[in-house]
Amino acid sequence: MNGRNLRRCLLSWGYLALMLWIILFAAYLALRGRRENGREAAKACVFLAFVALLFSAVGNRGLIKNSIRIAHYRGVRSIRRD
């Protein structure tokens, strides 16, 4: 895997994790009770970020696997007949 593919995988993983975290945190805020304090909300925020990172790793496993496969690919030489 070269540097370009690694950066592409990491950026894709980060974007997906951020989008999932936003959705999970919005659902948490919509469903939580008003009786929680700031410390409980911060713990939930960190937990939801961890869950989003795990989900995004699973979502990007095909991209990572394909990037490694393409990085090791050696093209077939064509035979020219004149």
Secondary structure, DSSP 4 states (H G I P E B T S, - for coil): --HHHHHHHHHHHHHHHHHHHHHHHHHHHHHS-TT--HHHHHHHHHHHHHHHHHHHHHHTHHHHHHHHHHHT--PPPPPP--
